[in-house]
Amino acid sequence: MPPAQAGRPMGPVWRMQESGTTAGLRGIDAVDGTVAWASGTGGTVLRTTDGGEHWTKCATPDAATDGVTLDFRGVQAWDAKTAVVMASGPGDKSRLYKTTDGCETWKLAFKNPDKDGFWDSLRFDKLAGDAGLGTQGILIGDPLDGKFQIFRSSDRGVTWRRWGGKESDQEGGDKELQAGAKKGEALFAASNESLSLWSGDRFIFVTGGVSGARLTYSDEGVLCNELGWGCTISFSNLGLPTLPSGPSSGAFAIASKDFHHYFPLRLMVVGGDYAKPDQALGTSVFLSSRDGAHTPFTSYFDAITPTKPPHGYRSAVQWSEALRVWIAVGTNGSDESRDDGKTWQPLDDGNWNALSLPFVVGPNGRIARLNAGVLPAGKQ
């Protein structure tokens, strides 16, 4: 437990809950403070409808065949009945399953068509306020032949198509270009947070590897926005040189402060080196776009690197509007920042993988809920 701070109640920041499993958990999605879904190794999917007082183990997708061999690294949920889980693995071990009956049954929605592919992150757009998830989904995997493998859905994950063709056959329809990758560049499937949707089906993802850390965002031309012409949806890149490079290093997660706003973008990126979990240098950077245009294509980002970074590698991060605080978690604990990443304060020394407030998950079935009374609402 971190030392007590003036004016802050004593007590654990994270209150442990009984998950009923020893699976390694990397997927977590809180619909609200009452309903949440978690996922992990061994074909494990969990659900709570009472704020985590009880976690119920769901039916295993494809249990009669190879479901117990799947590693569910990501989950996205609309309510207590409807969710999609993403399995990450080589080739067709990367899959999506959907349930509409509270995880009593699952339907295979999509199987990786690339025999050498590996899926890393699945996200659906978030609606303004507390309206939950929308219909647009993006699925992204490691690069093949120099291009990231990206798929999209517009019907809550029922059907999927590969990114990189014509959006519409009609004259003036949108066209999509593919996202290129550097040699040795990859995504990390540590927490299902290397990808973020920021306006409808516009998205951003972060990478790492021996080529260094980067941020890539899908982009429209200015003429598309201002004149209503057919759009060419391409990609722009931003290097993140303050984050480390190496096979186990880079950017692991990205979160937005205003996920339902088109512009400006205020983003927190966290990462580091998962092989060196106690190394604090190069574990976060805050990015804020600024210019007078309507699209990041003509903008640039101000980067804030911390004078006091998180106290180790971080695989997940989220902004809490209610508490006015960033929270980041990793395998050696969690931290908070109330000044957009200029300084971070340690919260605990637990072992965590992924975050969807108020819940956090980790290895060996670890699930906890944020003790909000220990983190009173701040001012910013």
C-alpha positions in Angstrom: 0.0 0.0 0.0 1.4 3.5 -0.8 2.1 5.9 2.0 -0.9 8.0 3.2 -1.3 11.4 1.7 -2.6 14.5 3.4 -6.4 14.6 3.3 -6.7 11.1 1.8 -8.6 8.3 3.6 -6.5 5.3 4.5 -7.3 1.9 2.8 -6.4 -0.2 -0.2 -6.7 1.5 -3.5 -7.9 -1.8 -5.1 -10.3 -4.1 -3.2 -9.7 -7.7 -4.3 -12.7 -9.7 -5.5 -13.1 -13.4 -5.9 -13.0 -14.4 -9.5 -13.4 -18.2 -9.1 -10.5 -18.9 -11.5 -6.8 -19.1 -11.7 -6.7 -18.0 -15.4 -4.4 -15.2 -16.5 -6.8 -12.3 -17.2 -6.0 -9.7 -19.8 -9.4 -8.7 -21.0 -11.8 -6.5 -19.0 -14.7 -4.3 -20.1 -17.0 -2.5 -17.6 -20.4 -1.6 -19.1 -20.9 0.5 -15.9 -20.1 0.1 -12.2 -22.5 -2.9 -12.0 -22.0 -5.0 -15.2 -18.6 -6.0 -16.4 -17.0 -8.8 -18.4 -13.5 -10.3 -18.1 -11.5 -12.8 -20.2 -8.3 -14.7 -20.2 -6.4 -18.0 -20.7 -8.0 -21.4 -21.0 -11.0 -20.2 -22.8 -12.1 -18.2 -19.8 -14.8 -15.6 -19.9 -16.3 -14.1 -16.7 -19.2 -11.8 -16.0 -20.6 -9.8 -13.1 -24.0 -8.1 -12.8 -23.6 -6.9 -9.2 -20.5 -4.8 -9.3 -18.1 -7.7 -8.7 -19.6 -9.1 -5.6 -20.0 -12.3 -7.6 -18.2 -13.2 -10.8 -19.7 -16.0 -12.8 -17.8 -18.2 -15.2 -19.3 -18.2 -18.6 -19.7 -21.2 -21.0 -16.5 -21.7 -22.9 -16.8 -20.9 -26.6 -16.3 -24.0 -28.7 -15.9 -26.1 -25.6 -16.5 -29.3 -27.5 -13.5 -28.7 -29.8 -10.6 -26.5 -28.9 -12.1 -23.7 -26.8 -10.1 -24.4 -23.7 -6.9 -23.8 -25.6 -7.9 -20.3 -26.6 -6.4 -17.2 -24.9 -9.1 -14.4 -24.8 -7.0 -11.3 -24.7 -9.9 -8.8 -25.3 -13.6 -8.4 -24.6 -16.1 -5.7 -25.5 -19.6 -5.6 -24.0 -22.8 -3.6 -24.7 -24.8 -4.9 -21.7 -25.3 -7.9 -19.4 -26.4 -10.0 -22.3 -24.3 -9.0 -25.3 -20.5 -9.1 -25.7 -17.7 -10.1 -28.1 -14.5 -11.8 -27.0 -11.2 -11.9 -29.0 -8.9 -14.8 -28.8 -5.2 -14.0 -29.7 -3.0 -16.7 -31.1 -1.2 -17.9 -34.3 -3.4 -18.2 -37.4 -6.9 -19.5 -36.7 -6.3 -19.4 -32.9 -7.2 -15.7 -33.4 -11.0 -15.6 -33.3 -14.0 -13.6 -32.3 -17.1 -15.0 -30.6 -20.3 -13.2 -29.8 -23.0 -13.9 -27.2 -26.4 -12.3 -27.0 -27.8 -14.4 -24.1 -25.5 -13.5 -21.2 -22.8 -16.0 -22.3 -24.9 -19.1 -22.0 -24.0 -19.7 -25.7 -21.5 -18.3 -28.2 -21.4 -18.0 -31.9 -18.2 -17.9 -33.9 -18.3 -14.4 -35.5 -14.9 -14.4 -37.3 -11.8 -16.5 -37.6 -8.4 -15.2 -38.7 -8.1 -15.8 -42.5 -4.3 -15.3 -42.3 -2.4 -18.4 -41.4 0.6 -16.4 -40.1 -1.5 -13.7 -38.5 -1.9 -12.8 -34.8 -4.7 -10.5 -33.5 -3.8 -7.9 -30.8 -6.7 -5.6 -30.1 -10.5 -5.2 -30.6 -12.4 -2.0 -29.9 -15.8 -0.7 -30.6 -16.7 3.0 -30.7 -18.0 4.6 -27.5 -21.0 6.8 -27.6 -21.1 10.2 -25.9 -21.8 10.3 -22.2 -22.8 7.0 -20.7 -24.6 5.6 -23.7 -22.2 2.7 -24.0 -20.8 1.1 -27.2 -21.8 1.8 -30.7 -21.9 -0.3 -33.9 -18.5 0.4 -35.4 -15.7 -2.0 -34.5 -12.0 -2.3 -35.5 -9.9 -5.4 -35.1 -6.1 -5.2 -35.6 -3.3 -7.7 -35.8 0.5 -7.8 -36.3 1.8 -6.9 -39.8 2.1 -9.3 -42.7 4.1 -8.4 -45.8 4.8 -5.0 -44.3 1.1 -4.1 -43.6 -0.9 -4.2 -40.4 -3.9 -6.5 -40.7 -7.0 -4.5 -39.9 -10.7 -5.5 -40.1 -13.8 -3.6 -39.5 -17.5 -4.2 -38.5 -20.4 -1.9 -38.7 -23.0 -4.1 -37.1 -21.7 -4.8 -33.6 -19.4 -7.5 -34.6 -21.8 -9.7 -36.5 -19.9 -9.5 -39.8 -16.3 -8.3 -40.6 -14.4 -7.3 -43.7 -10.8 -6.6 -44.3 -9.7 -2.9 -44.3 -8.1 -1.7 -47.5 -10.7 -1.7 -50.2 -13.4 0.6 -51.4 -15.9 1.7 -48.7 -18.5 2.3 -51.4 -18.8 1.3 -55.1 -20.7 4.5 -55.8 -18.8 7.4 -57.3 -17.4 9.6 -54.6 -17.4 6.9 -52.0 -14.7 6.5 -49.4 -11.5 4.6 -50.2 -9.3 3.0 -47.6 -5.5 2.6 -47.8 -3.6 0.1 -45.8 -1.4 0.9 -42.8 2.3 0.2 -43.4 4.7 -1.2 -40.8 8.4 -0.8 -40.3 10.7 -3.8 -40.2 10.5 -5.3 -36.7 7.4 -3.2 -35.7 4.5 -5.0 -33.9 1.6 -4.4 -31.6 1.4 -5.8 -28.1 -1.6 -7.8 -27.0 -1.0 -7.2 -23.3 -4.3 -5.6 -22.4 -6.4 -5.0 -25.5 -5.5 -1.3 -25.2 -3.1 -0.8 -28.1 -6.0 0.5 -30.2 -8.5 3.3 -29.6 -11.5 4.6 -31.6 -11.8 8.3 -31.4 -14.7 9.4 -33.6 -17.1 6.9 -35.1 -14.8 4.5 -37.1 -11.7 6.7 -36.9 -9.0 5.0 -34.9 -5.5 5.2 -33.4 -3.0 2.5 -32.5 0.4 2.3 -30.9 3.3 0.0 -31.6 6.7 -1.0 -30.4 9.5 -3.4 -31.2 13.1 -3.0 -32.4 12.1 -0.2 -34.8 10.9 1.9 -31.9 7.5 3.1 -30.7 5.0 4.8 -32.9 1.5 6.2 -33.0 -0.6 5.6 -36.2 -3.9 7.2 -36.8 -6.4 6.8 -39.6 -6.9 10.1 -41.4 -9.2 11.9 -43.9 -8.1 14.6 -46.3 -9.2 18.2 -45.5 -11.3 18.4 -48.7 -13.3 15.4 -47.5 -14.3 17.2 -44.4 -14.7 20.7 -45.7 -16.4 20.1 -49.0 -18.1 16.8 -48.4 -16.2 15.0 -51.2 -15.4 11.3 -51.3 -12.8 10.6 -48.7 -9.5 8.8 -49.0 -8.9 7.3 -45.6 -5.2 6.9 -45.2 -2.7 6.8 -42.2 -0.4 9.2 -40.6 2.4 8.4 -38.1 4.1 10.0 -35.1 7.3 8.6 -33.6 7.4 8.2 -29.9 11.2 8.4 -29.3 10.9 8.8 -25.5 9.6 5.3 -25.2 12.2 2.5 -25.4 12.8 0.3 -28.4 13.5 -3.4 -28.4 11.7 -6.8 -28.9 9.9 -6.4 -25.5 9.6 -2.6 -25.5 7.5 0.3 -26.9 4.0 1.6 -26.5 1.5 -0.8 -25.1 -1.7 1.2 -24.5 -3.4 4.4 -25.5 -6.4 6.2 -24.0 -8.2 9.4 -24.9 -9.5 12.0 -22.6 -12.4 12.8 -25.0 -13.0 9.6 -26.9 -16.3 10.8 -28.4 -14.8 14.1 -29.7 -13.4 14.4 -33.2 -10.9 17.2 -32.3 -8.7 18.1 -30.5 -7.1 14.8 -29.4 -5.7 14.5 -25.9 -4.0 11.1 -25.5 -2.1 9.2 -22.9 0.3 6.5 -24.1 2.0 4.1 -21.7 4.4 1.3 -22.1 8.1 0.5 -21.4 9.8 -2.8 -21.4 7.8 -5.8 -20.1 11.0 -7.7 -19.6 12.1 -5.0 -17.1 9.0 -4.3 -15.2 10.7 -2.1 -12.5 12.3 0.2 -15.1 10.5 3.6 -14.8 12.2 5.6 -17.6 10.1 5.8 -20.8 6.8 4.5 -19.5 4.5 7.3 -20.5 3.9 10.3 -22.7 0.9 12.6 -23.0 0.0 14.0 -26.5 -2.2 16.9 -27.3 -2.9 17.9 -30.9 -3.2 21.6 -31.8 -3.9 23.6 -34.9 -6.9 25.4 -36.4 -7.9 22.6 -38.8 -10.5 19.9 -38.3 -8.2 16.9 -38.9 -5.0 15.6 -37.3 -3.5 15.3 -40.8 -2.5 19.0 -40.7 -1.9 19.2 -37.0 1.0 18.4 -34.8 1.2 17.1 -31.2 2.7 18.6 -28.1 4.3 15.9 -26.1 4.6 15.9 -22.3 7.1 13.5 -20.9 6.9 13.1 -17.1 9.4 14.5 -14.6 8.2 11.8 -12.3 7.1 8.7 -14.4 5.1 5.7 -13.4 7.2 3.4 -11.2 7.5 0.7 -13.8 6.3 -0.8 -17.1 2.6 -0.1 -17.8 0.3 -2.1 -20.0 -3.0 -0.2 -19.5 -4.2 3.4 -18.8 -7.5 5.1 -18.5 -8.8 8.6 -17.7 -11.5 8.9 -15.0 -13.7 12.0 -15.7 -15.4 11.5 -12.3 -12.2 11.6 -10.4 -10.2 13.8 -12.8 -7.3 11.4 -12.8 -5.3 9.2 -15.1 -4.7 5.7 -13.8 -2.1 3.3 -15.3 -1.4 -0.3 -14.3 1.3 -2.9 -15.0 2.9 -6.0 -13.6 4.6 -4.1 -10.7 1.6 -2.0 -9.6 -0.4 1.1 -10.5 0.0 4.9 -10.5 -2.1 8.0 -10.8 -1.5 11.4 -12.5 -3.6 14.5 -12.0 -1.6 16.8 -14.2 -1.8 15.0 -17.6 1.3 12.9 -17.1 3.7 15.5 -15.8 4.0 13.6 -12.5 2.8 10.2 -11.4 2.2 8.9 -7.9 2.3 5.2 -7.0 -0.9 3.6 -5.9 0.1 0.0 -5.2 2.6 -2.7 -6.0 0.2 -5.3 -7.3 0.4 -7.4 -10.5 -2.0 -6.1 -13.1 -2.5 -6.5 -16.8 -5.6 -4.6 -17.9 -8.0 -1.8 -16.8 -11.6 -0.8 -17.3 -12.6 1.3 -14.4 -13.7 0.6 -11.8 -12.1 -2.9 -12.4 -8.6 -4.1 -12.9 -7.4 -7.6 -13.8 -4.2 -9.6 -13.7 -2.6 -13.1 -13.6 -3.9 -16.0 -11.6 -7.5 -14.8 -11.7 -6.7 -11.5 -10.0 -9.7 -9.0 -10.1 -10.1 -5.9 -8.0 -12.4 -2.9 -7.9 -11.2 0.7 -7.4 -11.8 2.0 -3.9 -13.0 5.4 -5.0 -13.0 6.8 -1.5 -9.2 6.5 -1.5 -9.0 8.6 -4.6 -11.2 11.6 -4.1 -12.2 13.7 -7.1 -9.4 16.1 -8.1 -9.3 19.4 -9.8 -7.8 20.1 -13.2 
